[in-house]
């Protein structure tokens, strides 16, 4: 029960989420950042809580190979994700008893995953399929609301998408918060640059978009696959 979205250009990918946590009795817990940073990766998941925990906190995602970082074609990235990341997800989730396997088909129960690295976003379905999700995408219970908002903004303001996509993404998450009973403020976010650098998107006062800024640029630390 969540709303997570991305908006990207050829220079960066912004990922944002609301922060509401709702239990089976429809009680809302304290706000929680749903986007996890791990080295050069931003990881966000929607769906079954235990599956999301495994995808975000237990799996150690591999370091991006130097030769892949230099490639701009999407196909090379998809091939690497399919060869290196998807088998890792399947292996760990199966070990953690959060993967359903029937007749050889693996499935993450009622869950989906968004991965961002080096300014590129990848949508991983519940059946571990990889989908293109640029220049925008959204998942979760409020995902369709956010997606509609993003699609409208992209169609109507394509000429300034490169400079205002963080604002349009923020507004799409706000739309989901307004109309999805399981999505709640505040909104958290990160920005992934094509060079691997990650910025924190501050979200302190939801009363004004002007209060928000892209700040605290930090160099991503490589992930140690053996840790």
C-alpha positions in Angstrom: 0.0 0.0 0.0 2.1 2.8 -1.3 2.9 5.2 -4.1 6.4 5.4 -5.6 7.3 7.1 -8.9 10.2 8.1 -11.1 10.7 10.9 -13.6 13.9 10.9 -15.8 15.8 12.7 -18.4 19.0 11.7 -20.3 21.0 13.2 -17.4 19.2 12.0 -14.2 16.4 10.0 -12.7 14.4 11.3 -9.8 12.6 8.9 -7.5 10.0 9.9 -4.9 7.6 8.2 -2.6 5.0 9.0 0.0 5.6 7.6 3.5 2.4 6.0 4.8 2.5 2.6 6.4 -1.0 1.0 6.8 -1.5 -2.4 8.6 -4.2 -5.0 7.9 -6.5 -3.2 10.4 -6.1 0.0 8.3 -4.1 1.7 11.1 -1.5 4.2 9.9 1.9 4.0 11.5 4.5 6.7 11.7 5.9 8.0 8.4 8.7 5.9 6.8 11.1 6.5 4.0 10.3 3.9 1.4 13.3 4.5 -0.9 16.5 2.7 0.2 19.9 3.8 -1.0 22.5 1.0 -1.3 25.8 2.2 -2.9 25.0 3.4 -6.4 21.4 1.9 -6.2 18.1 3.4 -5.2 15.6 0.6 -4.3 11.9 0.9 -3.8 9.3 -1.8 -3.6 5.5 -2.0 -3.3 3.4 -4.9 -2.2 3.7 -7.6 0.5 5.7 -6.1 3.4 8.1 -9.1 3.9 8.8 -9.3 0.2 9.6 -5.6 0.2 11.9 -6.0 3.2 13.9 -8.7 1.5 14.1 -6.7 -1.8 15.3 -3.6 0.0 17.2 -4.6 3.1 18.6 -8.2 2.6 19.6 -8.4 -1.1 23.1 -6.8 -1.7 22.9 -5.4 -5.2 26.1 -5.8 -7.3 28.4 -3.0 -8.2 27.9 -1.7 -11.8 30.8 -2.8 -14.0 33.0 0.1 -15.3 32.5 -0.9 -18.9 28.7 -0.8 -18.5 28.7 2.6 -17.0 30.1 4.0 -20.3 27.3 2.5 -22.4 24.3 4.6 -23.2 22.2 2.0 -25.0 19.4 0.6 -22.9 19.7 -2.9 -24.3 23.2 -3.4 -22.7 21.8 -2.4 -19.3 18.7 -4.7 -19.7 21.0 -7.6 -20.6 23.2 -7.0 -17.5 20.1 -6.7 -15.2 18.7 -9.9 -16.6 21.9 -11.8 -16.3 23.3 -10.4 -13.0 20.5 -8.9 -10.9 17.4 -11.0 -11.6 19.1 -14.3 -10.7 20.3 -12.7 -7.5 16.8 -11.5 -6.6 15.4 -15.0 -7.3 18.1 -16.7 -5.3 17.8 -14.5 -2.2 14.0 -14.3 -2.1 13.8 -18.1 -2.5 16.2 -18.5 0.4 14.1 -16.1 2.5 10.9 -18.0 1.6 9.4 -15.0 -0.1 9.3 -16.4 -3.6 6.5 -18.6 -5.0 7.6 -21.1 -7.6 5.0 -23.2 -9.5 5.8 -25.2 -12.6 9.1 -23.5 -12.8 7.6 -20.0 -12.9 8.9 -17.7 -10.1 6.8 -15.0 -8.7 7.1 -12.3 -6.0 3.6 -12.5 -4.4 1.7 -9.2 -5.1 4.8 -7.2 -5.3 6.8 -5.0 -7.7 10.2 -3.4 -7.6 11.8 -0.2 -9.0 15.5 0.0 -9.3 17.5 3.1 -10.2 21.2 3.5 -10.8 23.3 5.9 -12.9 20.2 7.9 -13.9 18.5 4.8 -15.3 15.3 3.2 -14.0 14.2 -0.4 -14.2 10.8 -1.8 -13.3 10.9 -5.4 -12.1 7.5 -7.2 -12.2 6.2 -9.8 -9.8 7.3 -12.4 -12.3 10.8 -10.9 -12.4 10.4 -9.4 -15.9 12.2 -6.2 -16.7 10.2 -3.3 -18.2 11.3 0.1 -19.6 9.9 2.8 -17.3 11.3 6.1 -18.7 10.7 9.0 -18.8 8.2 8.3 -16.0 6.5 5.5 -14.1 4.7 4.8 -10.8 3.8 1.7 -8.8 1.8 0.8 -5.7 -1.8 1.4 -4.6 -1.7 5.0 -5.7 0.5 4.2 -8.7 -2.3 4.6 -11.3 -3.2 8.0 -9.9 0.4 9.2 -10.0 0.9 7.7 -13.4 -2.0 9.5 -14.8 -0.7 12.8 -13.4 2.8 12.2 -14.8 1.4 11.3 -18.3 -0.6 14.5 -18.4 2.3 16.6 -17.3 4.6 15.0 -19.8 2.1 15.4 -22.7 1.2 19.0 -21.8 4.7 20.2 -20.8 7.1 18.1 -22.8 9.1 21.2 -23.8 10.2 21.9 -20.2 10.2 18.3 -18.9 14.0 18.4 -18.6 14.0 21.2 -16.1 10.7 20.7 -14.2 10.3 16.9 -14.0 11.0 16.9 -10.2 8.1 19.3 -9.8 5.8 17.1 -11.9 6.8 14.0 -10.0 6.2 15.7 -6.7 2.8 16.8 -7.9 1.9 13.3 -9.0 2.7 11.8 -5.6 0.6 14.6 -4.1 -2.3 13.6 -6.3 -2.0 10.0 -5.1 -1.9 11.2 -1.5 -5.1 13.2 -2.1 -7.1 10.3 -3.6 -5.5 7.1 -2.4 -6.4 6.3 1.2 -3.2 4.3 1.7 -0.8 7.1 0.7 0.3 9.7 3.2 2.7 12.6 3.5 5.6 13.5 3.8 7.1 12.9 0.4 10.7 11.6 0.3 13.0 11.6 -2.8 16.4 11.0 -4.3 18.1 11.9 -7.5 20.4 9.6 -9.4 22.8 11.1 -11.9 24.3 9.3 -15.0 27.8 9.4 -13.4 26.6 7.4 -10.4 26.3 10.4 -8.1 23.2 10.5 -5.8 21.5 13.6 -4.3 19.0 13.7 -1.5 15.8 15.5 -2.3 14.7 17.4 0.8 11.1 17.3 1.9 10.4 19.2 5.1 7.4 21.4 4.4 4.7 20.1 2.1 2.9 23.4 2.1 5.0 24.8 -0.7 7.0 23.3 -3.6 9.4 26.2 -3.2 10.5 24.7 0.1 11.9 21.7 -1.7 15.3 21.5 -3.2 17.8 19.0 -4.6 20.6 19.1 -2.1 23.4 17.2 -0.4 25.2 15.7 -3.4 27.3 12.8 -2.4 29.4 10.3 -4.2 27.9 6.8 -4.1 29.9 4.2 -2.4 30.4 1.0 -4.3 28.4 -2.0 -3.0 30.4 -5.0 -1.8 28.6 -8.0 -3.3 30.2 -10.3 -0.7 29.0 -8.4 2.3 
